[in-house]
Amino acid sequence: MSSNPGDGPDEQNPFKGTPFEALFGGLAGGPGGGMPDLSALMAQVQSLMQPHDGPINWAVVADIARKVAAQQPDPTPSQAQRDAIADAVRLADHWLDETTDFSSGVTSTAAWSRAEWIVETLDVWKRLVEPVAGSTVTALGNALPEEARAMAGPLLGMLGKATGAMVATQVGQGLGGLAGDVLGASDIGLPLGPAGRAALLPLNVAAFADELDVSADDVLLYLALREAAHQRLFAHVPWLREHLVGAVAVYGSGIEINTAGMEEKLRGIDPMNPAAMQEAMEGGLFDLSKSPAQQAALERLEVTLALVEGWVDEVVGQATDERMPSAGKLQEAVRRRRAAGGPAEQTFATLVGLELRPRRLRDASTLWGSLRARQGTEGRDGVWMHPDLLPTAADLDDPLGFRESALAPESLTDDDFEAGLRDLLDGPSADGDTGPDRPTE
């Protein structure tokens, strides 16, 4: 706070000299700009202040998301559509049996409407979004100096809840928009749905098929193959689901919210107009800053996501080889869809501050295919036994060279493998091999 004699009544404003001075200037109690009129502000945001656990109200998120999804027709899938998806997944699993030793991970199938996708994936979205949402909500309080924090009193808590309401609105709008784009439960490489449930969205699948010169039956089967392959991987690599979801959450919790540019964005906004404040939030009210540690964590997470998608791409390519003439077109369409950073990736980046880099999908698919050609499916899939065995970003730069000198599965005994795994996890082995290079923070 300034203590210059010329400041006059402005000295009574605890937000002076902070990003909040412009925001609360219009709420000043007197001509010189003092504390905001708390009763007036409370009256405007009362509807957004309902009690809830966590930084944002997920009931509000779900309601907004469903309303956004309902702006376009969203019929409940018919029994015929449910049966078609179940049949496609059943056939997909039969084909995949020949491409990997991982058995089927599907315990049930589902045809979801967009609204059902929102409901069924909401629990996972809570874990993905809440760390960043919590950082955003607390950023307002952290931006204030101690003296202002003390003088703000009840306003600070109310402001945090109002910010949480704005974040909930943004998340709800994002999920509602994403529901109109996703094709299944594992569409963005993360296990968003319940474990073992292979689900597709018939309405979105049909829209995707309309853009291609491929039969609707082939499109449905190809997407069922991808969904079933995801389910196999997550079912037989028990650490993978928590590794991915947990990594996104840890990454989000470490995001630093920079409020230095808030003053410029808030200037001229009517604080009594929630729509204007929401517009400012959607336009990037906060700047997300990444520390070196966060950058390293981001790289590791992006590599793991690429490896998941690359493995799926590889085994589906095997399964469709000589069976589905249109598979090449469909593979390229899916790759382009991911590489273009479509609505799914953009929304995901908005919600959790994480931008996926699906361009590495091709490198990862090449790496898995090369490893299979040299060591068979057992050697390829055995890499998933532990996260420290996975390829790194450097390996994706040279996908054909990954484990080039590794033993073939037929010459690798259980004792050899366990010894090698211990060496990799515990430190250098006797011959000085330190194992794959790991990115450092």
C-alpha positions as CSV (number, residue, x, y, z in Angstrom):
1,M,0.0,0.0,0.0
2,S,1.1,3.5,-0.7
3,S,1.7,5.9,2.2
4,N,2.1,9.1,0.1
5,P,0.3,12.0,1.7
6,G,-1.4,12.8,-1.6
7,D,-3.1,9.5,-1.7
8,G,-6.0,10.7,0.4
9,P,-8.9,8.4,0.7
10,D,-7.2,5.8,-1.5
11,E,-5.2,4.8,1.5
12,Q,-8.4,3.2,2.9
13,N,-8.4,0.8,-0.1
14,P,-6.5,-2.4,0.9
15,F,-6.3,-3.4,-2.8
16,K,-4.4,-0.3,-3.9
17,G,-1.3,-1.2,-5.8
18,T,-2.5,-4.7,-6.4
19,P,-4.2,-6.3,-9.4
20,F,-7.5,-5.9,-7.6
21,E,-7.5,-2.1,-7.5
22,A,-9.1,-1.8,-10.9
23,L,-11.6,-4.5,-10.2
24,F,-12.9,-3.0,-7.0
25,G,-12.7,0.7,-7.9
26,G,-16.3,0.5,-9.2
27,L,-17.4,-0.9,-5.9
28,A,-15.8,1.8,-3.8
29,G,-17.9,3.0,-0.9
30,G,-17.0,6.6,-1.4
31,P,-15.7,9.1,-4.0
32,G,-12.1,8.3,-3.0
33,G,-12.5,4.5,-3.5
34,G,-12.6,2.6,-0.2
35,M,-13.7,-0.9,0.7
36,P,-16.3,-2.5,-1.7
37,D,-19.9,-2.6,-0.7
38,L,-20.0,-6.2,0.6
39,S,-23.7,-6.4,0.9
40,A,-24.2,-5.4,-2.7
41,L,-21.6,-7.8,-4.0
42,M,-23.0,-10.6,-1.8
43,A,-26.4,-10.1,-3.3
44,Q,-25.1,-10.5,-6.8
45,V,-23.1,-13.7,-6.2
46,Q,-25.3,-15.4,-3.6
47,S,-26.5,-17.9,-6.1
48,L,-22.9,-19.0,-6.8
49,M,-22.0,-19.4,-3.1
50,Q,-23.8,-22.7,-2.3
51,P,-21.7,-24.9,0.1
52,H,-19.6,-27.5,-1.6
53,D,-16.4,-29.6,-1.0
54,G,-13.2,-28.7,-2.8
55,P,-12.3,-25.6,-4.8
56,I,-15.2,-25.9,-7.3
57,N,-18.8,-27.0,-7.2
58,W,-19.0,-30.1,-9.4
59,A,-22.8,-30.2,-9.3
60,V,-22.7,-26.8,-11.1
61,V,-20.0,-28.2,-13.5
62,A,-22.2,-31.1,-14.4
63,D,-25.3,-29.0,-14.9
64,I,-23.5,-26.5,-17.1
65,A,-21.8,-29.2,-19.1
66,R,-25.2,-31.0,-19.8
67,K,-26.8,-27.8,-20.8
68,V,-24.0,-27.0,-23.3
69,A,-24.2,-30.6,-24.7
70,A,-28.0,-30.2,-25.0
71,Q,-27.6,-27.2,-27.4
72,Q,-27.4,-29.8,-30.1
73,P,-29.6,-32.9,-30.5
74,D,-28.3,-35.6,-28.1
75,P,-30.6,-38.6,-28.4
76,T,-30.3,-41.6,-26.1
77,P,-28.6,-44.4,-28.0
78,S,-31.0,-47.0,-29.3
79,Q,-30.9,-50.7,-28.5
80,A,-29.6,-51.3,-32.0
81,Q,-26.7,-48.9,-31.5
82,R,-25.9,-50.6,-28.2
83,D,-25.9,-54.0,-29.8
84,A,-23.8,-52.8,-32.7
85,I,-21.1,-51.5,-30.3
86,A,-21.2,-54.7,-28.3
87,D,-20.7,-56.8,-31.4
88,A,-17.9,-54.5,-32.7
89,V,-16.0,-54.7,-29.4
90,R,-16.5,-58.5,-29.3
91,L,-15.0,-58.8,-32.8
92,A,-12.3,-56.3,-32.0
93,D,-11.2,-58.4,-28.9
94,H,-11.1,-61.5,-31.1
95,W,-8.7,-59.8,-33.6
96,L,-6.6,-58.3,-30.8
97,D,-6.1,-61.8,-29.3
98,E,-3.6,-62.4,-32.1
99,T,-1.6,-59.2,-31.7
100,T,-0.8,-59.2,-28.0
101,D,-0.5,-61.6,-25.0
102,F,-2.6,-59.2,-23.0
103,S,-6.0,-60.7,-22.7
104,S,-9.2,-58.7,-23.0
105,G,-9.7,-56.0,-20.5
106,V,-13.3,-55.4,-21.4
107,T,-15.9,-56.3,-18.7
108,S,-18.8,-54.4,-20.2
109,T,-19.7,-52.3,-23.2
110,A,-21.7,-49.1,-23.5
111,A,-23.2,-46.7,-26.0
112,W,-23.2,-43.3,-24.5
113,S,-25.0,-40.1,-25.4
114,R,-23.0,-36.9,-24.9
115,A,-24.7,-36.3,-21.6
116,E,-23.9,-39.8,-20.4
117,W,-20.2,-39.3,-21.3
118,I,-20.2,-36.2,-19.0
119,V,-21.7,-38.2,-16.1
120,E,-19.6,-41.3,-16.6
121,T,-16.3,-39.4,-16.8
122,L,-16.9,-36.8,-14.2
123,D,-15.1,-38.6,-11.4
124,V,-11.9,-38.7,-13.3
125,W,-12.2,-35.1,-14.4
126,K,-12.4,-34.1,-10.8
127,R,-9.0,-35.5,-10.2
128,L,-7.6,-34.0,-13.3
129,V,-9.0,-30.5,-12.9
130,E,-9.1,-29.8,-9.2
131,P,-5.4,-29.2,-8.7
132,V,-5.3,-26.4,-11.2
133,A,-8.7,-25.1,-10.0
134,G,-7.4,-25.0,-6.5
135,S,-4.4,-23.1,-7.6
136,T,-6.5,-20.6,-9.5
137,V,-8.9,-20.1,-6.6
138,T,-6.2,-19.4,-4.1
139,A,-4.3,-17.1,-6.5
140,L,-6.5,-14.1,-5.6
141,G,-5.6,-14.3,-1.9
142,N,-1.9,-15.0,-2.6
143,A,-1.7,-11.9,-4.8
144,L,-2.6,-9.6,-1.9
145,P,-0.1,-8.3,0.5
146,E,-0.5,-9.3,4.2
147,E,-2.0,-5.9,5.2
148,A,-4.6,-6.0,2.5
149,R,-5.4,-9.6,3.3
150,A,-6.1,-8.7,6.9
151,M,-8.3,-5.7,5.9
152,A,-10.2,-7.7,3.2
153,G,-11.5,-10.0,5.9
154,P,-14.7,-11.8,4.8
155,L,-14.4,-10.4,1.2
156,L,-11.4,-12.6,0.6
157,G,-13.3,-15.8,1.4
158,M,-16.2,-14.6,-0.7
159,L,-13.9,-13.7,-3.6
160,G,-12.4,-17.1,-3.5
161,K,-15.8,-18.7,-3.8
162,A,-16.8,-16.4,-6.6
163,T,-13.6,-17.3,-8.4
164,G,-14.4,-21.0,-7.9
165,A,-17.8,-20.4,-9.4
166,M,-16.2,-18.8,-12.5
167,V,-13.8,-21.8,-12.8
168,A,-16.8,-24.2,-12.4
169,T,-18.5,-22.4,-15.3
170,Q,-15.4,-22.6,-17.4
171,V,-14.9,-26.3,-16.7
172,G,-18.6,-27.0,-17.3
173,Q,-18.5,-25.2,-20.7
174,G,-15.3,-27.1,-21.6
175,L,-16.6,-30.5,-20.8
176,G,-19.9,-29.8,-22.6
177,G,-18.0,-28.8,-25.7
178,L,-15.6,-31.8,-25.4
179,A,-18.6,-34.1,-25.2
180,G,-19.5,-33.1,-28.7
181,D,-16.1,-34.2,-30.0
182,V,-14.9,-37.3,-28.2
183,L,-15.5,-40.7,-29.8
184,G,-15.1,-43.0,-26.8
185,A,-14.1,-43.4,-23.2
186,S,-10.3,-43.4,-24.0
187,D,-10.3,-40.9,-26.8
188,I,-7.6,-38.6,-25.5
189,G,-5.3,-41.4,-24.2
190,L,-6.4,-41.1,-20.6
191,P,-8.7,-43.6,-18.9
192,L,-11.7,-41.3,-18.3
193,G,-14.4,-44.0,-17.9
194,P,-14.9,-46.8,-15.4
195,A,-12.3,-49.5,-15.6
196,G,-13.2,-52.3,-18.0
197,R,-16.1,-50.4,-19.7
198,A,-15.5,-50.1,-23.5
199,A,-17.8,-47.2,-24.5
200,L,-18.3,-45.3,-27.7
201,L,-20.6,-42.3,-28.6
202,P,-22.7,-43.3,-31.6
203,L,-23.7,-39.8,-32.5
204,N,-20.0,-38.6,-32.6
205,V,-18.9,-41.7,-34.3
206,A,-21.4,-41.2,-37.1
207,A,-20.3,-37.6,-37.5
208,F,-16.7,-38.8,-37.7
209,A,-17.6,-41.4,-40.3
210,D,-19.4,-38.8,-42.4
211,E,-16.1,-37.0,-43.0
212,L,-14.4,-40.1,-44.4
213,D,-14.7,-42.2,-47.6
214,V,-15.1,-45.4,-45.5
215,S,-18.1,-47.5,-44.6
216,A,-19.8,-46.7,-41.3
217,D,-19.3,-50.4,-40.2
218,D,-15.5,-50.2,-40.8
219,V,-15.3,-46.9,-38.8
220,L,-17.2,-48.4,-35.9
221,L,-15.0,-51.5,-35.9
222,Y,-11.8,-49.5,-36.1
223,L,-12.8,-47.3,-33.2
224,A,-13.9,-50.4,-31.2
225,L,-10.4,-51.9,-31.8
226,R,-8.8,-48.7,-30.4
227,E,-11.1,-48.7,-27.4
228,A,-10.6,-52.4,-26.7
229,A,-6.8,-52.0,-27.1
230,H,-6.8,-49.2,-24.5
231,Q,-8.8,-51.4,-22.1
232,R,-6.3,-54.2,-22.5
233,L,-3.4,-52.0,-21.8
234,F,-4.9,-50.4,-18.7
235,A,-6.2,-53.8,-17.4
236,H,-2.8,-55.5,-17.7
237,V,-0.5,-52.7,-16.7
238,P,-1.9,-52.1,-13.2
239,W,0.2,-49.1,-12.4
240,L,-0.6,-47.2,-15.7
241,R,-4.0,-45.8,-14.8
242,E,-2.9,-44.2,-11.6
243,H,0.4,-43.2,-13.1
244,L,-1.3,-41.1,-15.8
245,V,-4.1,-39.7,-13.8
246,G,-1.9,-39.1,-10.8
247,A,0.8,-37.4,-13.0
248,V,-1.7,-35.0,-14.4
249,A,-2.9,-34.1,-10.9
250,V,0.6,-33.7,-9.6
251,Y,1.5,-31.5,-12.6
252,G,-1.6,-29.4,-12.1
253,S,-0.9,-28.9,-8.4
254,G,2.5,-27.6,-9.1
255,I,1.3,-25.0,-11.6
256,E,2.2,-21.4,-10.6
257,I,-0.5,-18.8,-11.1
258,N,0.9,-15.5,-12.2
259,T,-1.5,-12.6,-11.3
260,A,0.9,-9.9,-12.5
261,G,-1.1,-9.2,-15.6
262,M,-4.5,-9.3,-13.9
263,E,-4.8,-5.5,-13.5
264,E,-4.8,-4.8,-17.2
265,K,-7.4,-7.5,-17.8
266,L,-9.6,-6.4,-15.0
267,R,-9.6,-2.7,-15.8
268,G,-13.0,-1.6,-17.1
269,I,-14.8,-4.8,-16.1
270,D,-18.0,-4.2,-14.2
271,P,-17.5,-6.4,-11.1
272,M,-21.3,-6.6,-10.7
273,N,-21.6,-8.3,-14.1
274,P,-20.7,-12.0,-13.7
275,A,-20.8,-12.5,-17.5
276,A,-18.1,-9.9,-18.0
277,M,-15.9,-11.5,-15.3
278,Q,-16.5,-14.9,-16.9
279,E,-15.4,-13.6,-20.2
280,A,-12.2,-12.3,-18.7
281,M,-11.6,-15.7,-17.1
282,E,-12.1,-17.5,-20.4
283,G,-9.7,-15.2,-22.1
284,G,-7.0,-16.1,-19.7
285,L,-7.4,-14.0,-16.5
286,F,-4.5,-15.9,-15.0
287,D,-1.1,-16.8,-16.6
288,L,0.0,-20.3,-15.9
289,S,3.8,-20.5,-15.3
290,K,5.8,-23.7,-15.4
291,S,8.9,-24.2,-13.3
292,P,11.8,-26.3,-14.6
293,A,10.5,-29.2,-12.4
294,Q,7.1,-28.8,-14.0
295,Q,8.6,-28.8,-17.5
296,A,10.4,-32.0,-16.7
297,A,7.2,-33.6,-15.3
298,L,5.3,-32.4,-18.4
299,E,7.8,-34.1,-20.7
300,R,7.6,-37.4,-18.8
301,L,3.8,-37.2,-18.9
302,E,3.6,-36.4,-22.6
303,V,6.0,-39.2,-23.4
304,T,3.9,-41.7,-21.5
305,L,0.7,-40.5,-23.2
306,A,2.5,-40.9,-26.6
307,L,3.6,-44.4,-25.7
308,V,0.0,-45.4,-24.8
309,E,-1.3,-44.0,-28.0
310,G,1.6,-45.5,-30.0
311,W,1.1,-48.9,-28.5
312,V,-2.6,-48.8,-29.4
313,D,-1.8,-47.6,-32.9
314,E,0.7,-50.5,-33.3
315,V,-1.5,-53.4,-32.1
316,V,-4.6,-52.1,-34.0
317,G,-2.4,-51.8,-37.1
318,Q,-1.4,-55.5,-36.6
319,A,-5.0,-56.6,-36.0
320,T,-6.3,-54.9,-39.2
321,D,-3.5,-55.9,-41.5
322,E,-4.8,-58.0,-44.3
323,R,-8.3,-57.9,-42.7
324,M,-9.5,-54.3,-43.2
325,P,-8.5,-52.7,-46.5
326,S,-9.7,-49.3,-45.2
327,A,-7.6,-49.5,-42.0
328,G,-4.8,-47.3,-43.5
329,K,-7.2,-44.5,-44.2
330,L,-8.7,-44.8,-40.8
331,Q,-5.3,-44.8,-39.1
332,E,-4.3,-41.7,-40.9
333,A,-7.6,-40.0,-40.1
334,V,-7.1,-40.7,-36.4
335,R,-3.5,-39.5,-36.5
336,R,-4.4,-36.3,-38.3
337,R,-7.2,-35.7,-35.8
338,R,-4.8,-36.0,-32.9
339,A,-1.9,-34.1,-34.6
340,A,-4.2,-31.2,-35.6
341,G,-4.8,-30.5,-31.9
342,G,-8.6,-30.6,-32.4
343,P,-11.2,-29.6,-29.9
344,A,-10.4,-32.4,-27.5
345,E,-6.8,-31.5,-27.1
346,Q,-7.6,-27.7,-26.9
347,T,-10.2,-28.2,-24.3
348,F,-8.0,-30.5,-22.3
349,A,-5.2,-27.8,-22.4
350,T,-7.7,-25.2,-21.2
351,L,-9.0,-27.3,-18.3
352,V,-5.8,-28.6,-16.8
353,G,-3.1,-26.4,-18.3
354,L,-1.6,-29.4,-20.1
355,E,-1.1,-29.4,-23.9
356,L,-0.8,-32.8,-25.3
357,R,1.8,-33.4,-28.0
358,P,0.2,-36.1,-30.2
359,R,2.9,-35.6,-32.9
360,R,4.9,-38.1,-31.0
361,L,2.3,-40.7,-31.7
362,R,4.0,-41.7,-35.0
363,D,7.4,-42.0,-33.3
364,A,5.9,-44.1,-30.5
365,S,4.1,-46.4,-33.0
366,T,7.3,-46.8,-34.9
367,L,9.2,-47.7,-31.8
368,W,6.7,-50.3,-30.7
369,G,6.6,-51.8,-34.2
370,S,10.4,-52.0,-34.4
371,L,10.7,-53.6,-31.0
372,R,8.1,-56.2,-32.0
373,A,9.9,-57.0,-35.3
374,R,13.1,-57.6,-33.3
375,Q,11.8,-59.3,-30.2
376,G,8.3,-60.3,-30.8
377,T,5.1,-59.3,-28.9
378,E,6.5,-60.6,-25.6
379,G,9.5,-58.3,-25.8
380,R,7.3,-55.3,-26.9
381,D,4.7,-55.7,-24.2
382,G,7.2,-56.7,-21.5
383,V,8.4,-53.1,-21.5
384,W,5.2,-52.2,-19.7
385,M,6.2,-54.2,-16.6
386,H,7.5,-51.1,-14.8
387,P,7.4,-47.3,-15.6
388,D,11.2,-47.1,-15.4
389,L,11.5,-49.6,-18.3
390,L,9.5,-47.3,-20.7
391,P,11.2,-45.4,-23.5
392,T,12.1,-41.8,-22.9
393,A,11.8,-38.7,-25.0
394,A,15.3,-39.4,-26.3
395,D,14.2,-42.9,-27.4
396,L,11.3,-41.4,-29.3
397,D,13.9,-39.2,-31.2
398,D,15.5,-42.5,-32.3
399,P,12.6,-45.0,-32.3
400,L,14.4,-47.7,-34.3
401,G,17.3,-47.7,-31.9
402,F,15.4,-48.4,-28.7
403,R,16.8,-51.5,-26.9
404,E,18.7,-52.4,-30.1
405,S,21.1,-54.6,-28.3
406,A,18.6,-56.1,-25.8
407,L,18.3,-59.8,-25.5
408,A,15.5,-61.5,-27.4
409,P,12.7,-63.0,-25.2
410,E,13.7,-66.6,-26.0
411,S,17.2,-66.1,-24.5
412,L,16.1,-64.0,-21.6
413,T,15.4,-66.1,-18.4
414,D,13.3,-65.0,-15.5
415,D,16.4,-64.6,-13.4
416,D,18.1,-62.5,-16.1
417,F,15.1,-60.3,-16.3
418,E,14.7,-59.8,-12.6
419,A,18.4,-59.0,-12.2
420,G,18.2,-56.5,-15.1
421,L,15.2,-54.9,-13.5
422,R,16.9,-54.6,-10.2
423,D,20.0,-53.1,-11.8
424,L,17.8,-50.6,-13.7
425,L,15.8,-49.5,-10.6
426,D,18.6,-49.6,-8.0
427,G,21.5,-48.1,-9.9
428,P,24.4,-49.0,-12.3
429,S,25.1,-52.6,-13.0
430,A,28.4,-54.3,-12.8
431,D,29.3,-53.4,-16.3
432,G,28.5,-49.8,-15.7
433,D,25.2,-49.7,-17.7
434,T,22.9,-47.2,-16.1
435,G,19.9,-48.1,-18.2
436,P,17.8,-45.7,-20.2
437,D,18.6,-42.0,-19.7
438,R,15.9,-40.4,-17.6
439,P,15.0,-36.7,-18.0
440,T,16.2,-34.7,-15.0
441,E,14.3,-32.0,-13.3
